[in-house]
Amino acid sequence: MSVAIVTGSCGLIGSETCRFLHEKGLDVVGVDNDLRAYFFGRDGSTRWMRAELERTLPRYRHVNADIRDEGVMESLFDRHRVSLVVHTAAQPSHDWAAREPITDFTVNATGTLVLLEAARKHAPDAVFIFTSTNKVYGDAPNELPLIEQPTRWELDPSHPFAQHGIDESMRIDQSKHSLFGASKAAADLMVQEYGRYFGLKTGTFRGGCLTGPAHSGAELHGFLAYLAKCAVTGRPYTVHGYKGKQVRDNIHSYDLVTAFWEYFRQPRAGAVYNIGGSRHANVSMLEAIALVEELSGKKLDYTVTDEPRSGDHVWYVSDVRRFQADYPAWEYRYDLRETLKEIVDATVKRKG
């Protein structure tokens, strides 16, 4: 039986990937050591999802291991006939990275290199999918001509990115990334290099805000999920800078995983794609707060600070047309309202 290895298998994208691939008939080996609990505390822990995957997926096998451990990863790849690797494990927070830069870099960059080498040695024909981030562009998007509107910043309509969003031509250097963005950029380039230099079937997906009901939202990571958690539980919420008008596009985890599936079926070595909610699903902080209040029926206790997070984007909307051109069968299932309703409903259920 063909085996898929999914790193970060108990996180938002990893768990969605495990369920999807299992349904497609693949045996799934999930690698996850719940490092999120170390990063973010109880809010971020994914232990509940591990139990859910093991309970509901008969062909799922969990491996409690660190992706930085070369011996364990090589042994894992050597024992299985691997056809697909979906690498979602990461330290995902801007702010946390500055606390422990070495941990951030080794998880994001070194861990990715360890997996690439294991794949090259033991599964050279496997497809290798990497969840990168729009933070590889640093704060270069903040140089775009933005116009302040009542509830959001918006791009000047005359700019080439205005209609569809930011494409892959955006530069990745000469900007402030945050240490997280820099570590992910290193991994992003290495994944490309293994595709171009060694011929591995590597695909890099530079995500906008990845979201969905399985997200273990925490203050430092998981924008919509943590916003819903604060509304449902009555916790105060802090918006950092930009008058609360900063814009993010949001893609449901299911829609991202169906994009992975299309790539798996017809891989293009070394490919790089911006992937996110695009103009289909984007929202400012103020707009998201209003929507979560409507869907939850509760007022959110929030404040807006004057100081933005270092290297954070004012406006980011992904142009996904390159991926759509290569994979025209792919389309969105979820819009923003449907996505946020699922998140709110799941938050209420877990709270109960």
C-alpha positions in Angstrom: 0.0 0.0 0.0 1.2 3.5 -0.9 2.2 5.5 2.2 2.0 9.2 2.9 4.1 10.8 5.6 2.5 13.9 7.0 4.6 16.0 9.4 2.8 18.2 11.9 0.0 15.7 11.5 -2.0 16.9 14.5 -2.0 20.6 13.5 -4.6 22.3 11.3 -3.2 21.5 7.9 -1.6 18.2 8.9 -4.8 16.8 10.4 -6.9 17.9 7.4 -4.3 16.3 5.1 -4.3 13.0 7.1 -8.1 12.7 6.9 -8.2 13.6 3.2 -5.4 11.1 2.2 -6.9 8.4 4.3 -10.2 8.9 2.5 -8.4 8.6 -0.8 -7.1 5.2 0.2 -3.5 5.9 1.3 -1.9 4.6 4.5 -0.9 7.6 6.6 2.0 7.9 8.9 1.8 11.1 11.0 4.8 12.7 12.6 4.0 15.0 15.5 5.5 15.5 19.0 3.1 18.3 20.1 5.9 20.9 20.1 3.0 23.4 19.8 2.3 22.9 23.5 5.9 24.1 24.2 5.5 27.0 21.9 2.0 28.2 22.9 1.0 26.4 26.1 -2.3 24.5 26.6 -4.1 26.6 24.0 -1.8 25.4 21.3 -1.5 21.7 22.2 -2.7 19.3 19.6 -3.0 16.2 21.9 -6.7 16.2 21.4 -6.3 15.9 17.6 -3.9 13.0 17.9 -6.5 11.1 19.9 -9.1 12.0 17.3 -7.0 10.8 14.3 -6.1 7.6 16.1 -9.7 7.0 17.0 -11.3 7.7 13.6 -8.6 6.7 11.0 -7.9 2.9 10.9 -4.9 3.2 8.6 -3.3 6.1 10.5 -0.2 5.4 12.5 1.3 8.0 14.8 5.0 8.6 15.3 5.9 10.8 18.2 9.2 12.2 16.9 11.1 15.4 16.2 11.7 16.1 12.5 15.2 17.4 13.4 16.3 13.9 14.5 18.2 12.6 11.4 18.4 9.0 12.5 14.7 8.7 13.3 13.6 10.4 10.1 15.9 8.2 7.9 14.7 5.1 9.6 11.1 6.1 9.1 11.5 6.7 5.4 13.6 3.6 5.0 10.8 1.4 6.5 8.0 2.5 4.2 7.2 2.7 0.5 6.6 6.4 0.5 4.8 8.0 -2.4 4.0 11.4 -0.8 5.4 13.6 1.9 3.4 16.6 3.1 5.5 18.7 5.4 3.4 21.0 7.6 5.4 20.8 10.8 6.8 24.2 11.9 7.4 26.9 14.5 4.7 29.2 13.1 4.8 32.4 15.1 6.5 35.8 14.4 6.7 36.7 18.0 7.8 33.3 19.4 10.7 33.1 17.0 12.4 36.1 18.7 12.3 34.3 22.0 14.3 31.3 20.8 15.9 32.0 17.4 17.9 28.7 17.4 14.8 26.6 18.1 12.8 28.5 15.4 15.5 28.0 12.8 16.3 24.4 13.5 12.7 23.4 13.5 11.8 25.3 10.3 15.0 25.2 8.3 17.1 22.3 9.6 14.0 20.0 10.1 13.0 20.6 6.5 16.5 19.8 5.3 16.5 16.6 7.3 13.3 15.5 5.6 14.5 16.4 2.2 17.6 14.3 2.6 15.6 11.4 4.0 13.3 11.6 0.9 16.3 11.9 -1.5 18.0 8.8 -0.1 15.0 6.6 0.5 12.0 7.9 -1.5 13.4 9.8 -4.5 10.3 9.3 -6.6 7.9 10.5 -3.9 6.1 13.9 -4.2 7.3 16.3 -1.5 4.9 19.1 -0.6 6.0 22.0 1.6 3.8 24.5 3.4 5.7 27.7 3.2 4.3 31.1 4.0 3.8 34.6 2.6 6.2 35.8 5.3 9.1 34.8 2.9 8.3 38.1 1.3 9.1 39.9 4.5 7.5 43.4 4.8 8.1 44.2 1.1 4.3 44.1 0.6 4.1 47.2 2.9 5.8 49.2 0.1 2.7 48.8 -2.0 0.5 52.0 -2.4 -2.3 51.5 0.1 -5.4 53.6 0.6 -7.1 53.9 4.0 -10.8 53.0 4.0 -13.3 53.0 6.9 -12.7 49.4 7.9 -9.6 48.3 6.0 -6.5 49.3 4.1 -6.8 48.6 0.4 -4.5 48.6 -2.5 -4.6 51.5 -5.0 -6.8 50.3 -7.9 -4.2 51.3 -10.4 -1.6 48.9 -9.1 -1.1 45.6 -11.1 -1.7 43.6 -7.9 -5.0 45.3 -7.1 -7.4 43.0 -9.0 -6.0 39.6 -8.1 -3.5 40.1 -5.3 0.3 39.5 -4.8 1.9 37.1 -7.2 5.2 35.1 -7.0 7.2 38.0 -8.5 7.3 39.8 -5.2 10.9 39.9 -4.0 11.9 37.8 -1.0 15.0 39.7 0.1 15.9 43.3 1.2 13.0 43.4 3.7 12.3 42.7 7.3 10.9 39.2 7.6 10.8 38.5 11.4 13.1 35.6 12.4 10.2 33.2 11.6 10.0 34.6 8.0 13.7 34.2 7.6 13.8 30.6 8.8 10.8 29.7 6.5 12.5 31.5 3.6 15.6 29.3 4.1 13.4 26.2 4.1 11.4 27.4 1.1 14.6 27.9 -1.0 16.0 24.5 0.1 12.8 22.7 -1.0 13.0 24.5 -4.4 16.7 23.5 -4.7 16.1 19.8 -4.1 13.6 20.0 -6.9 15.8 21.9 -9.3 19.2 20.4 -8.3 18.3 16.8 -7.5 15.1 16.5 -9.5 12.8 15.7 -6.6 9.1 16.4 -7.1 9.0 19.3 -4.7 6.1 21.8 -4.5 6.2 24.9 -2.4 3.0 26.5 -1.3 3.3 30.0 0.1 0.2 30.3 2.2 -1.7 33.3 3.4 -3.7 32.8 6.6 -4.5 29.0 6.8 -7.5 28.4 8.9 -10.3 26.1 9.7 -12.2 24.4 12.6 -9.4 22.1 13.5 -7.1 24.9 14.4 -5.7 25.0 18.0 -5.7 28.8 18.0 -3.4 30.6 20.5 -2.6 34.2 21.1 0.6 34.1 19.0 -0.7 32.0 16.2 -4.1 31.2 14.5 -5.7 34.5 13.8 -9.4 33.6 13.2 -9.3 30.6 15.5 -8.0 32.6 18.4 -10.4 35.4 17.6 -13.3 33.0 17.8 -12.0 31.5 21.0 -11.8 34.9 22.7 -15.4 35.8 21.6 -16.8 32.5 22.8 -15.0 32.4 26.1 -15.0 36.1 26.9 -11.2 36.5 26.8 -9.9 40.0 25.9 -8.3 40.2 22.4 -5.5 42.6 21.3 -5.1 43.9 17.7 -1.6 45.0 17.0 -1.3 48.3 15.1 -2.5 49.6 11.7 -5.8 50.8 13.4 -7.1 47.3 13.1 -7.5 47.7 9.4 -4.8 45.3 8.3 -6.0 42.8 5.7 -5.4 39.1 5.4 -6.7 36.5 3.0 -7.9 33.3 4.6 -8.0 29.8 3.0 -9.9 26.9 4.6 -7.7 24.0 5.4 -9.8 21.7 3.2 -9.3 24.0 0.2 -5.5 24.0 0.7 -5.4 20.2 1.0 -7.4 19.7 -2.2 -4.7 21.9 -3.9 -2.1 19.5 -2.5 -4.0 16.6 -4.0 -4.0 18.2 -7.4 -0.3 18.8 -7.2 0.3 15.2 -6.0 -1.5 13.8 -9.1 0.6 15.9 -11.5 3.7 17.2 -9.8 6.0 19.9 -11.2 9.5 19.7 -9.8 10.6 22.9 -8.0 7.2 24.6 -8.4 6.3 27.6 -6.2 2.8 28.8 -5.7 1.2 31.6 -3.7 -1.9 30.1 -2.2 -4.6 31.7 0.0 -8.0 33.1 0.1 -7.2 35.6 -2.7 -9.9 38.0 -3.6 -12.3 35.2 -2.9 -11.9 35.4 0.9 -10.1 38.2 2.6 -10.9 40.3 5.6 -9.5 43.1 7.8 -9.2 42.7 11.6 -12.1 45.1 12.2 -14.3 43.2 9.6 -13.4 39.9 11.2 -14.3 41.1 14.6 -17.7 42.2 13.4 -18.3 38.9 11.6 -17.3 36.8 14.6 -19.5 38.8 16.9 -22.4 38.3 14.5 -21.8 34.5 14.2 -21.2 33.9 17.9 -23.8 36.3 19.2 -21.3 37.7 21.6 -19.4 41.0 21.9 -15.7 40.8 21.8 -13.6 42.7 24.4 -10.8 44.0 22.3 -8.2 46.8 22.1 -6.2 48.2 19.3 -2.6 49.1 20.1 -0.5 51.7 18.2 2.5 49.3 17.7 2.3 46.7 15.0 4.1 43.4 15.1 7.6 43.7 13.7 7.7 42.9 10.0 3.9 42.3 9.9 1.9 43.0 6.7 -0.5 45.9 6.4 -2.2 44.2 3.4 -1.8 40.8 2.0 -4.0 39.1 -0.6 -2.6 36.1 -2.5 -2.8 35.9 -6.3 -3.5 32.2 -6.9 -3.7 32.3 -10.7 -0.4 30.5 -11.3 -1.7 27.5 -9.4 -5.1 27.7 -11.1 -3.4 27.9 -14.5 -1.4 24.7 -13.8 -4.3 22.9 -12.1 -7.6 24.2 -13.6 -9.7 21.5 -11.8 -9.0 23.1 -8.4 -11.5 25.4 -7.0 -12.6 26.9 -3.6 -15.3 25.1 -1.6 -15.4 27.6 1.3 -15.9 31.4 1.4 -15.0 33.5 4.4 -18.4 33.4 6.2 -18.7 29.6 5.9 -15.1 29.1 7.2 -15.6 31.4 10.2 -19.0 29.8 11.0 -17.3 26.4 11.1 -14.6 27.8 13.4 -17.1 29.4 15.8 -19.3 26.3 15.9 -16.2 24.1 16.6 -15.0 26.4 19.3 -18.4 26.4 21.0 -18.5 22.5 20.8 -14.9 22.1 22.3 -15.7 24.6 25.0 -18.8 22.6 26.0 
